[in-house]
Amino acid sequence: METSNPTYREETQRLQETFEEIERQRAAIGPVYRGQDFTEQLLEEKREEYRRRLALLGNEPYFGRIDFHEDGKAAAVPLYIGKRGMDRADTNEAYVIDWRAPVASLFYSFIGGESPVEYEAPEGTIGGSVYLKRNLSIRDKALQRIVDSYERGGDNIGLNDEFLLYKLGDKKDNKLRDIVSTIQAEQDAIIRATRYKALIIQGAAGSGKTTVALHRLAFLLYQYQQQMKAERMIIFAPNTMFLDYISGVLPELGVGNVEQTTFAAWALDRLNANVRLVKDTAEGNVWFSLVADRPPIDDETPGRFKGSLAFKEKLDEKLRDMEQSFLGDEPPAFEAWDGKILPGSMVREWFEVEYRHYALAPRRERLVARINRWLEMQLTAIGDPKIRKERSKTAKSKLRTYANKLQKADALELYKSLFSAPDAAAWMPAKVVKETHAYLKKGFVQPEDLPALVWIHVALNGRENLSFDHVVVDEAQDVSPLQIAVLNAFMNEPSFTILGDLAQGIHAYRGVQRWEELAAVFDDEHNSYHALQQSYRSTLEIIEFANRILPHTNTGLPAATPVFRSGDPVEIVRLEREEERLPFIRGFVESNRERGMHTIAIIGRTDEACEKLHAELSAGGIEANLISEGQTQYRGGVTIVPVYLSKGLEFDAVLVADANDRHYSSNPQDAKLLYVGCTRALHQLALYAYGEVTPLVR
Ligand SMILES: Nc1ncnc2c1ncn2[C@@H]1O[C@H](COP(=O)(O)OP(=O)(O)OP(=O)(O)O)[C@@H](O)[C@H]1O
């Protein structure tokens, strides 16, 4: 950087002053308190939080500056925007502004021009004019780069993207990163959307959906500090490896304690692991293997039926029936001993009137406890201790029998009974009944049974003190409306970020085909739909290539728009003989390593294909991590991954293996898989095929 440049000198001085201010504040906090005084210990927690904040600021205090002349004020003032905020200790004025603060929204929403601008503050709308928008890159306490994307009166042509392109050109490691310095206006609108909404975001591959959702959590926690707590927020993602991949973003944004899990793990927790989950569903096998004729997907496809709101309505009906008939037409009287009878009408009164506000399972428990209390009272009235003891023994045993005869309020029991009932096929498609019943009989449930089971469990047991302030559902094209309804049952008002891409809907046999299916869970006032078209991950060439596959997915989605970041053309290579494969892959890996690519993936079509490839590469001396279902960590480096598990991840360079017409035929499911595979690449993409190249890219 040109050190004699006045801008550079000005910013270096400001940076120096900032570091000095941080140091002053750090010193003023004083040493760590290690004594026993409780009040001091509480204060120490706050001081520790302050120290952490200053430490974070000390690395990179800010990344942007916007000079804003607020209406009614004398002049424009420079506002420095950082990951965390800091006031000057002597004057209390904002010295670094937290990126989530209202005024910082100007930095993201301003896209140039001399027109007046405004932002929403707690005290109302604030108007004014922008004079300068500047990006600052600080590393190791030094200024690396200054890019002015707007200067009032300047020519400002094409500057807007320069800093973004600089950031996008970076090579990636094994973790997703925060994007606070380059959040785009359309992303910012989602991040700052009001909290009581179910935001449904359809975003092209690489449009930043996952990243935006995580930033939105950080924003909500800042904006609604009094009402929303990280411990009551939860992120659902498709698998544990993906969770590991995204696990760095929230801590970088200073957010801890947000639960990040898969729906299956969470659901099993709710059900107290009372159920065994089948590992591979028959349908899953059909969808990911090389099957020429796949069954059509419709509303009767088992996964889709069992995740539908129509199924939920039926479950509600069955639950109502269960409640109404719980005690039978005539609740039996409880006879403690000869002549000492608790009449059935009393049992009914307690159950139907006194405890009616409880969910069925606790209600049943309360009823039994109440009868027990009644029994104790009768026993206390017996004067002779010997008789009392005898009667107590027999009456308690009778009470146990009485309680055992009451219906069980258990989710799995009820669920099983639905599929074994004689009328099952009258309200469910026959194949749903047959398949589900067969699994249940063997003691298993399928992943698509979990939403229904939790729904029933909540109806029977209530929320059990669990409630969410905000829920993020990633890869939402693969979830069902019932799943969303279940999560909504744990909220007082819907507050969701639901994001996905229908073109990547490779679990369409249990996911949604249209976003309206998920929107139907909420009323109009809580629904809010957003589309992200711009794709940031890949080069122009890769995005244009992937856009050619998109029409084959039959989703009707528009092509993704690239940012203007150009790279090498996408390579499609036809191999004539199998022996050519290893040298070709070796060449791909080595040349990309030489170009500085950190993460390189070879994406195979099936698990078996990847295992074979892995063995072959190992024998040929090429070290690679093989990713399989159930993997908990993504390590980076060279990876071999089946295409269906690559969803959500990204790599500097990608080689799609076996891109021929047998592995990727022209049907929509294969098109979605290939689209997922190709859109994982940031900088380099190649495909190889024996025989005919897949018609999806011809
Ligand atoms: N505004 C931005 N500035 C810089 N990088 C960005 C921006 N938005 C997205 N990215 C980068 O683009 C890549 C894709 O982001 P992300 O994984 O969140 O997208 P996605 O929409 O969830 O993708 P997919 O659906 O393909 O999994 C990431 O490397 C992310 O850092």
Ligand as a Chemical Component Dictionary entry (heavy atoms), coordinates in Angstrom:
data_LIG
# 
_chem_comp.id                   LIG 
_chem_comp.type                 NON-POLYMER 
_chem_comp.pdbx_formal_charge   0 
_chem_comp.three_letter_code    LIG 
# 
loop_
_chem_comp_atom.comp_id 
_chem_comp_atom.atom_id 
_chem_comp_atom.alt_atom_id 
_chem_comp_atom.type_symbol 
_chem_comp_atom.charge 
_chem_comp_atom.model_Cartn_x 
_chem_comp_atom.model_Cartn_y 
_chem_comp_atom.model_Cartn_z 
_chem_comp_atom.pdbx_ordinal 
LIG N1  N1  N 0 -22.148 -10.856 0.677  1  
LIG C1  C1  C 0 -21.200 -11.765 0.606  2  
LIG N2  N2  N 0 -19.909 -11.407 0.682  3  
LIG C2  C2  C 0 -18.919 -12.326 0.602  4  
LIG N3  N3  N 0 -19.113 -13.621 0.458  5  
LIG C3  C3  C 0 -20.384 -14.038 0.379  6  
LIG C4  C4  C 0 -21.485 -13.140 0.451  7  
LIG N4  N4  N 0 -22.619 -13.868 0.371  8  
LIG C5  C5  C 0 -22.249 -15.146 0.248  9  
LIG N5  N5  N 0 -20.910 -15.247 0.263  10 
LIG C6  C6  C 0 -20.106 -16.468 0.154  11 
LIG O1  O1  O 0 -20.736 -17.309 -0.798 12 
LIG C7  C7  C 0 -20.583 -18.666 -0.403 13 
LIG C8  C8  C 0 -21.934 -19.324 -0.347 14 
LIG O2  O2  O 0 -22.602 -18.955 0.822  15 
LIG P1  P1  P 0 -23.617 -19.953 1.523  16 
LIG O3  O3  O 0 -23.008 -21.285 1.694  17 
LIG O4  O4  O 0 -24.161 -19.255 2.713  18 
LIG O5  O5  O 0 -24.714 -20.015 0.375  19 
LIG P2  P2  P 0 -26.000 -20.908 0.226  20 
LIG O6  O6  O 0 -26.999 -20.084 -0.488 21 
LIG O7  O7  O 0 -26.389 -21.461 1.562  22 
LIG O8  O8  O 0 -25.458 -22.036 -0.736 23 
LIG P3  P3  P 0 -25.983 -23.487 -1.141 24 
LIG O9  O9  O 0 -27.472 -23.453 -1.234 25 
LIG O10 O10 O 0 -25.342 -23.715 -2.448 26 
LIG O11 O11 O 0 -25.457 -24.403 -0.101 27 
LIG C9  C9  C 0 -19.835 -18.651 0.925  28 
LIG O12 O12 O 0 -18.470 -18.835 0.669  29 
LIG C10 C10 C 0 -20.087 -17.257 1.449  30 
LIG O13 O13 O 0 -19.050 -16.829 2.288  31 
# 
loop_
_chem_comp_bond.comp_id 
_chem_comp_bond.atom_id_1 
_chem_comp_bond.atom_id_2 
_chem_comp_bond.value_order 
_chem_comp_bond.pdbx_ordinal 
LIG N1  C1  SING 1  
LIG C1  N2  SING 2  
LIG C1  C4  DOUB 3  
LIG N2  C2  DOUB 4  
LIG C2  N3  SING 5  
LIG N3  C3  DOUB 6  
LIG C3  C4  SING 7  
LIG C3  N5  SING 8  
LIG C4  N4  SING 9  
LIG N4  C5  DOUB 10 
LIG C5  N5  SING 11 
LIG N5  C6  SING 12 
LIG C6  O1  SING 13 
LIG C6  C10 SING 14 
LIG O1  C7  SING 15 
LIG C7  C8  SING 16 
LIG C7  C9  SING 17 
LIG C8  O2  SING 18 
LIG O2  P1  SING 19 
LIG P1  O3  DOUB 20 
LIG P1  O4  SING 21 
LIG P1  O5  SING 22 
LIG O5  P2  SING 23 
LIG P2  O6  DOUB 24 
LIG P2  O7  SING 25 
LIG P2  O8  SING 26 
LIG O8  P3  SING 27 
LIG P3  O9  DOUB 28 
LIG P3  O10 SING 29 
LIG P3  O11 SING 30 
LIG C9  O12 SING 31 
LIG C9  C10 SING 32 
LIG C10 O13 SING 33 
# 
